[in-house]
Amino acid sequence: MEWSEYIALGALLISLISTGIALYRSHGEPVESVIEGLRGEHRAVTYAAQTIRLSGFLGRRKYRAALIASLLLAWNFETSDRARAAVLAALLQARTDHPRDYWRVVTDLTTRFDVYEEVVDEEGIQRGQQRLESVTKAVEAATAVPAAHRHD
């Protein structure tokens, strides 16, 4: 083998390694974009919730808690029934497929709201607590609906 062939092989290896590193670094970006969509307007929230439900993102343990927390908070802030329906469907999937993670996030958010209420002398957090309770009750009610009627 001549030097020029070694150089070409080295360049190829460096190129492959660089591509692998770039792919590894961009691996989480689609999930982060979807989470960002849950903070948007009604259509963006609906799209993001549907993407979470249909994409398999909840199957990725690394992002599961963040996705569930973002969905719960999206329900908390969202007023559109269509967007809330999409959020509920994604939360139902999270509750059904990953119950431990789902309840861990619900418990964490409830604790955060309780701590806030203890240290801040304002009434506003009660609405957030009520909405979190509302969504968890909705998820539990939807869990009880036979799968044939849920269409998930």
C-alpha positions in Angstrom: 0.0 0.0 0.0 1.3 3.4 -0.9 1.2 6.5 1.3 -1.6 8.1 -0.7 -3.8 5.1 0.0 -3.0 5.4 3.7 -3.9 9.0 3.6 -7.2 8.3 1.7 -8.1 5.6 4.2 -7.3 7.9 7.1 -9.5 10.6 5.6 -12.3 8.1 5.2 -12.0 7.0 8.8 -12.0 10.6 10.1 -15.1 11.4 7.9 -16.9 8.3 9.3 -16.1 9.2 12.9 -17.2 12.8 12.4 -20.5 11.7 10.8 -21.1 9.3 13.7 -20.4 12.0 16.3 -22.8 14.4 14.5 -25.5 11.8 14.3 -25.1 11.0 18.0 -25.3 14.7 19.0 -28.4 15.4 16.9 -30.1 12.2 18.3 -32.0 14.2 21.0 -32.9 17.3 18.9 -36.2 16.0 17.5 -37.5 15.2 21.0 -36.4 18.7 22.3 -38.2 20.3 19.3 -41.4 18.4 20.2 -41.1 19.5 23.9 -40.7 23.0 22.7 -43.9 22.6 20.6 -45.9 21.8 23.7 -45.2 25.4 24.8 -46.7 26.8 21.6 -50.1 27.8 20.4 -53.0 25.4 20.1 -52.0 23.8 16.8 -48.4 23.4 17.9 -49.5 21.7 21.1 -51.8 19.4 19.2 -49.1 18.5 16.7 -46.4 18.0 19.5 -48.7 15.7 21.5 -49.6 13.6 18.5 -46.0 13.4 17.6 -45.1 12.1 21.1 -47.9 9.6 20.9 -47.2 8.3 17.4 -43.4 8.6 17.1 -42.3 6.2 19.9 -40.6 9.0 21.7 -42.1 7.7 25.0 -40.1 4.5 24.5 -36.9 6.4 24.9 -36.2 6.3 28.6 -33.7 9.3 28.4 -36.5 11.7 27.5 -39.6 10.0 29.0 -39.9 12.0 32.2 -39.4 15.3 30.4 -42.0 14.4 27.8 -44.5 13.3 30.5 -43.9 16.5 32.5 -44.2 18.6 29.4 -47.5 17.0 28.5 -48.9 17.5 32.1 -47.9 21.1 32.0 -49.3 21.5 28.5 -52.7 20.3 29.8 -52.2 22.8 32.7 -51.8 25.8 30.4 -53.8 24.8 27.4 -57.4 25.9 26.9 -58.2 24.3 23.5 -60.2 21.2 23.7 -58.6 19.7 20.6 -55.1 20.3 22.0 -56.2 18.9 25.3 -57.6 15.8 23.6 -54.2 15.2 21.9 -52.4 15.7 25.2 -54.7 13.3 27.0 -54.1 10.6 24.3 -50.3 11.0 24.8 -50.7 10.9 28.6 -52.9 7.9 28.4 -50.2 6.1 26.4 -47.6 7.1 28.9 -49.7 5.9 31.8 -50.5 2.6 30.1 -47.0 1.8 28.7 -44.8 3.4 31.4 -46.9 3.6 34.6 -44.0 3.9 37.0 -42.5 6.8 35.1 -45.9 8.4 34.7 -46.6 8.3 38.4 -43.1 9.4 39.3 -43.5 12.6 37.3 -47.1 13.2 38.6 -45.8 12.9 42.2 -42.8 15.2 41.5 -45.0 17.9 40.0 -47.5 17.6 42.8 -44.7 18.0 45.3 -43.3 21.0 43.4 -46.7 22.7 43.6 -47.1 21.9 47.3 -43.7 23.3 48.1 -44.5 26.4 46.1 -47.8 26.9 48.0 -46.0 26.6 51.3 -43.3 29.2 50.6 -45.2 31.7 48.5 -48.2 33.5 49.9 -50.4 33.5 46.8 -53.6 31.8 45.7 -52.5 31.3 42.1 -50.9 27.9 42.5 -54.2 26.3 43.5 -55.4 26.6 39.9 -52.3 24.6 38.8 -52.9 22.0 41.4 -56.5 21.6 40.4 -55.6 21.2 36.7 -52.9 18.6 37.6 -55.5 16.7 39.6 -58.0 17.2 36.7 -55.6 15.7 34.1 -54.6 12.8 36.3 -58.3 12.0 36.9 -59.0 12.3 33.1 -56.1 9.9 32.4 -57.4 7.4 35.0 -60.9 7.6 33.6 -59.6 7.1 30.0 -57.5 4.1 31.3 -60.8 2.5 32.4 -62.3 2.9 28.9 -62.1 -0.4 27.0 -59.3 -0.3 24.4 -61.7 -0.9 21.5 -63.3 2.5 22.3 -60.1 4.4 22.8 -58.6 3.9 19.3 -55.0 4.3 20.5 
